[in-house]
Amino acid sequence: MRLPGELRRARLCALARRHAELAWRLDTWLSGQLDEAARAEVAAARQAAVGALAAALATAPGHAEVIALGVPESRAAAPLYAGLEPQPA
């Protein structure tokens, strides 16, 4: 039996997963509307953003207040940003 807090987290995770799946589907569709040069520009911007996120996570505070707001600690978040490439459908 799940506790109420576990149910809320499970629902939130499912909702976040659906939003992420929709975002990648939109990315795939929109990328198909671009020419090769524009796709390369978007890919470079994405890589720069992932790099900036990685740098920010490396120096992110691990304060309990931040974690309580739902921001993961750096070592927990690192695998998340590593997956910021579109997944094959």
C-alpha positions as CSV (number, residue, x, y, z in Angstrom):
1,M,0.0,0.0,0.0
2,R,1.3,3.4,-0.9
3,L,1.2,6.3,1.4
4,P,-0.5,9.6,0.2
5,G,2.9,11.3,-0.3
6,E,4.2,8.4,-2.4
7,L,1.0,8.6,-4.5
8,R,1.5,12.3,-5.1
9,R,5.1,11.7,-6.1
10,A,4.2,8.9,-8.4
11,R,1.5,11.0,-10.1
12,L,3.9,13.9,-10.4
13,C,6.6,11.6,-11.9
14,A,4.1,10.2,-14.4
15,L,3.0,13.7,-15.4
16,A,6.6,14.9,-15.8
17,R,7.4,11.8,-18.0
18,R,4.4,12.6,-20.2
19,H,5.5,16.2,-20.6
20,A,9.0,15.1,-21.4
21,E,7.7,12.7,-24.1
22,L,5.6,15.4,-25.6
23,A,8.5,17.8,-25.6
24,W,10.7,15.3,-27.5
25,R,7.9,14.6,-30.0
26,L,7.6,18.3,-30.6
27,D,11.3,18.6,-31.0
28,T,11.4,15.8,-33.6
29,W,8.5,17.4,-35.5
30,L,9.9,20.9,-35.4
31,S,13.4,19.7,-36.3
32,G,11.9,18.2,-39.4
33,Q,10.7,21.6,-40.4
34,L,14.2,23.0,-40.4
35,D,17.0,22.8,-43.0
36,E,20.3,21.2,-42.2
37,A,22.0,24.5,-41.2
38,A,19.2,25.4,-38.8
39,R,19.2,21.9,-37.3
40,A,22.9,22.2,-36.7
41,E,22.4,25.6,-35.0
42,V,19.7,24.1,-32.7
43,A,22.0,21.2,-31.8
44,A,24.8,23.5,-31.0
45,A,22.6,25.6,-28.8
46,R,21.3,22.5,-27.0
47,Q,24.8,21.3,-26.4
48,A,25.8,24.8,-25.0
49,A,22.7,24.7,-22.7
50,V,23.6,21.2,-21.5
51,G,27.1,22.3,-20.8
52,A,25.9,25.4,-18.9
53,L,23.5,23.2,-16.8
54,A,26.3,20.8,-16.0
55,A,28.5,23.7,-14.8
56,A,25.7,25.1,-12.7
57,L,25.0,21.7,-11.2
58,A,28.7,21.3,-10.3
59,T,28.4,24.4,-8.1
60,A,24.8,24.1,-7.0
61,P,24.2,24.3,-3.2
62,G,23.1,21.1,-1.5
63,H,21.1,23.0,1.1
64,A,18.2,21.2,2.6
65,E,15.9,24.1,1.7
66,V,16.8,23.8,-2.0
67,I,16.4,20.0,-1.9
68,A,13.0,20.4,-0.1
69,L,11.8,22.5,-3.1
70,G,12.5,19.5,-5.4
71,V,15.8,20.5,-6.8
72,P,18.0,17.4,-6.7
73,E,21.6,17.5,-5.3
74,S,24.3,17.8,-7.9
75,R,25.3,14.2,-7.9
76,A,21.7,13.1,-8.3
77,A,21.1,15.6,-11.1
78,A,24.2,14.8,-13.2
79,P,22.7,11.7,-14.7
80,L,19.5,13.7,-15.6
81,Y,21.3,16.3,-17.7
82,A,23.3,13.5,-19.3
83,G,20.1,12.3,-20.9
84,L,19.1,15.6,-22.5
85,E,19.5,14.2,-26.0
86,P,16.4,13.1,-27.9
87,Q,15.5,9.4,-27.5
88,P,14.6,7.4,-30.6
89,A,10.9,6.9,-30.9
